[in-house]
Amino acid sequence: MPVGDGPVHGDVMARLEALYRREQRDLVRLAHLLLGDGARAEELVQDAFVRLLPHLEGNASPGGYLRTIVVNLCRDEQRRAVRARRHLHARPVSAPPPGIPERSTAVWMALQGLPARQREALSLRFYADLPTEEIARILDVRPATVRSLVHRGLATLKEVVPRD
């Protein structure tokens, strides 16, 4: 949907720019955690902002809407990657950690080894610091399911990450 010229256009674009400055970096990190690919994470976040633009006016929670878009785009990307691997019989490419300390590498690798839904729930809970109800809305599940995903994900991480 093209945004027209005039004061509405300027207001919407100013609001989008402010939102971009406030949210872009955290959204890229979230997408990187979910995908394991920093470059693709940046692309998906850009796509999320483009998809938000027609819905920005009158949206009371554009940050939450953006997180939902990013999580859904990451899910779509993961589905495409699975299909591509099946068809090409190629080995998945491992991405380096996103600029985290060396001692955190074990946590990064363990997080990448979790099932997608557990990784999403843990990333949204502990990285994005979202409440259970917001995570449930983004993942389109019940709050009890979010609590279960977080619990199971943490239990798995405790088993595989060495303690110092």
C-alpha positions as CSV (number, residue, x, y, z in Angstrom):
1,M,0.0,0.0,0.0
2,P,1.7,3.2,-1.1
3,V,1.7,6.0,1.5
4,G,0.5,9.3,0.0
5,D,2.2,12.6,0.0
6,G,1.4,15.3,2.6
7,P,1.5,15.5,6.4
8,V,0.3,12.0,6.9
9,H,3.1,10.7,4.8
10,G,5.6,12.7,6.8
11,D,4.2,11.7,10.2
12,V,4.2,8.0,9.2
13,M,7.7,8.1,7.9
14,A,9.0,10.0,11.0
15,R,7.3,7.4,13.2
16,L,8.8,4.6,11.2
17,E,12.2,6.1,11.4
18,A,12.0,6.5,15.1
19,L,10.8,2.9,15.5
20,Y,13.6,1.7,13.2
21,R,16.2,3.5,15.3
22,R,14.8,2.1,18.5
23,E,14.1,-1.5,17.5
24,Q,16.2,-2.5,14.5
25,R,19.4,-3.6,16.4
26,D,17.5,-5.8,18.9
27,L,15.3,-7.3,16.2
28,V,18.4,-8.3,14.2
29,R,19.9,-9.9,17.3
30,L,16.6,-11.8,17.9
31,A,16.5,-13.0,14.3
32,H,20.1,-14.0,14.4
33,L,19.4,-16.1,17.5
34,L,16.5,-17.7,15.8
35,L,18.2,-18.3,12.4
36,G,21.9,-18.6,13.2
37,D,22.7,-16.4,10.2
38,G,23.5,-12.7,10.8
39,A,23.3,-11.5,7.2
40,R,19.9,-13.2,6.6
41,A,18.7,-11.8,10.0
42,E,19.4,-8.3,8.8
43,E,17.5,-8.9,5.6
44,L,14.5,-10.3,7.3
45,V,14.3,-7.4,9.8
46,Q,14.4,-5.0,6.8
47,D,11.5,-7.0,5.3
48,A,9.7,-6.8,8.6
49,F,9.8,-3.0,8.6
50,V,8.6,-2.9,5.0
51,R,5.7,-5.1,5.9
52,L,4.9,-3.0,8.9
53,L,4.6,0.3,7.0
54,P,1.0,-0.2,5.7
55,H,-0.1,-1.1,9.2
56,L,1.8,1.6,11.1
57,E,-1.0,4.1,11.2
58,G,-3.3,3.4,14.1
59,N,-1.1,0.6,15.4
60,A,-0.9,0.9,19.2
61,S,2.0,-1.5,19.6
62,P,4.2,-1.4,16.5
63,G,7.2,-2.9,18.4
64,G,5.2,-6.0,19.3
65,Y,3.8,-6.2,15.8
66,L,7.4,-6.1,14.4
67,R,8.5,-8.9,16.7
68,T,5.7,-11.0,15.5
69,I,6.6,-10.3,11.9
70,V,10.3,-11.1,12.6
71,V,9.5,-14.4,14.3
72,N,7.1,-15.4,11.5
73,L,9.7,-14.5,8.8
74,C,12.3,-16.5,10.7
75,R,10.0,-19.5,10.8
76,D,9.3,-19.2,7.0
77,E,13.1,-19.0,6.4
78,Q,13.7,-22.1,8.5
79,R,11.0,-24.0,6.6
80,R,12.6,-22.9,3.3
81,A,16.0,-24.0,4.5
82,V,14.7,-27.4,5.5
83,R,13.1,-27.9,2.1
84,A,16.2,-26.8,0.3
85,R,18.4,-29.3,2.4
86,R,16.0,-32.1,1.6
87,H,16.2,-31.4,-2.1
88,L,19.9,-30.7,-2.4
89,H,21.1,-33.2,0.3
90,A,23.5,-30.5,1.3
91,R,24.9,-30.1,4.8
92,P,23.6,-27.0,6.7
93,V,26.1,-24.2,7.1
94,S,27.0,-23.4,10.6
95,A,27.0,-19.7,11.5
96,P,29.5,-18.2,13.9
97,P,28.2,-16.7,17.1
98,P,26.9,-13.1,16.9
99,G,29.8,-11.4,18.6
100,I,29.5,-13.1,21.9
101,P,32.3,-13.9,24.4
102,E,34.2,-17.2,23.8
103,R,32.9,-18.7,27.0
104,S,29.4,-18.3,25.7
105,T,30.0,-20.4,22.6
106,A,28.7,-23.6,24.3
107,V,25.5,-21.8,25.1
108,W,25.2,-20.5,21.5
109,M,25.8,-24.0,20.0
110,A,23.3,-25.6,22.5
111,L,20.7,-23.0,21.7
112,Q,21.1,-23.7,18.0
113,G,20.6,-27.4,18.7
114,L,17.2,-26.9,20.4
115,P,13.9,-27.4,18.5
116,A,12.8,-24.2,16.8
117,R,9.9,-23.6,19.1
118,Q,12.0,-23.9,22.3
119,R,14.7,-21.7,20.7
120,E,12.0,-19.1,19.9
121,A,10.5,-19.2,23.3
122,L,13.9,-18.9,25.1
123,S,15.1,-16.1,22.8
124,L,11.9,-14.1,23.3
125,R,11.9,-14.7,27.0
126,F,15.5,-14.1,27.9
127,Y,16.9,-12.0,25.1
128,A,13.9,-9.8,24.2
129,D,12.8,-10.0,27.9
130,L,9.1,-10.4,27.0
131,P,6.4,-11.6,29.4
132,T,4.8,-15.0,28.9
133,E,1.6,-13.5,27.5
134,E,3.4,-11.5,24.8
135,I,5.4,-14.5,23.8
136,A,2.2,-16.6,23.6
137,R,0.7,-14.0,21.3
138,I,3.8,-13.9,19.1
139,L,4.1,-17.7,18.8
140,D,0.3,-18.1,18.6
141,V,0.2,-20.6,21.5
142,R,-1.2,-20.6,25.0
143,P,0.8,-19.1,27.9
144,A,1.1,-22.6,29.5
145,T,2.7,-23.8,26.3
146,V,5.2,-21.0,26.5
147,R,6.1,-21.9,30.1
148,S,6.5,-25.5,29.0
149,L,8.7,-24.6,26.0
150,V,10.9,-22.4,28.2
151,H,11.1,-25.1,30.9
152,R,12.1,-27.9,28.5
153,G,14.5,-25.6,26.7
154,L,16.3,-24.6,29.9
155,A,16.4,-28.3,31.0
156,T,18.1,-29.3,27.8
157,L,20.6,-26.4,28.0
158,K,21.4,-27.4,31.6
159,E,22.2,-30.9,30.4
160,V,24.5,-29.9,27.5
161,V,26.2,-26.7,28.6
162,P,29.3,-27.3,30.8
163,R,29.4,-25.5,34.1
164,D,32.4,-23.4,35.0
